[in-house]
């Protein structure tokens, strides 16, 4: 049971990080790839793996050198809503806090 609990907590933390990265990109204020990765205490390579997950689901993530930020392609809005519903973070957090 203890191993299962650790496994679940680890995966929930990954899901929350994924959601937080989504929110940061949506706000279009991520900074450079190195700065963005450092904010989540992950390597640039891990960041790019996470961004690849978005791309694998048809949600195109691009980087603007002019604005120094990642952003979602305009055509990806509907796919984002399907993948990450609004109340998703609250649901996961409540599950994480339950005994």
N, C-alpha and C positions, 0 to 999 in steps of 0.2 A: 504493500500500500504506500509506503514512504517513497519508493522509487517512482511510482505513478504520480504522486503529488509533486515531486520535483520536476518530473517530465512536463506536467500540466502547467506549473508555474513558469517554467522556462519558455514554453510555447506561447503562453498568454503574454509574457513580456515581449516576445518577438512580434506578436500581433499588435500590441500597443505601440511599439516602436514603428512598425509599418504604418499605422494610422497617424502617428505624430509626423512622420516624414511626409505623408500625403498632405496633412494640414499645412506644413511649412511650404511645400511646393505650391499649393493652392494660393497661399498668400503672396507668392512670388518675391520672397525676401530671404533666400537661402544663403546668399553669399557664394563664394567659390566652392568647388567640390571639396577641397581640403577643409575649409571652414565648416561646411555643412556636415561632413563626416565627423569632425571633431566635436561638434555640438551633441552628437549622439554617442560619442566615445566608441566609434567604429572606424575601421580603415576605409580609405577611398575605394579599395577593391570591394569591400563588403557593401558600401553605399551603391556602387555600380551594379552589384548583384541584385540588390533590392530594386533599383530602378529598372533593371532588366525584367523583373517580375511584373512590374506595371506594363512594360512594353509587350510582354508575353500575353497579357490579357487585352491587348489592343488599346491600351492607354499610353499614348505617346508622350514621353517626357523629353523635353529639349532644354538646352542651356543657352542663355543669351549672354554673350560676352559684353554687349553694350550695357545691359542692366545688371550684370554679374549675379544672375539667379537662374535656377531651374524653373521651368514652367510646364504646364500641361498644354498640349495641342488643343485648340478650340473644339475640334471634332470629338474629343475624348470625354466631354462633360457627361453625357448620358451613361457611358460605360463606367465612369467613376461612381456615379450614383448607384448603379447596380452592384458594383463590387463592394462599396463601403457606404452602407446606409447611414443617415444622420445620427441615429441613436446607437450606433455600433459601439463607440467607445464607452458609453455609459453602461451598456449591457455587459461588456467584457469586464469593466472595472467592478461592477457589482458582483459578478461571478467570482472574480479574483479575491474579493473581500469576504465572501461567504465562507463559513467554517467547514 
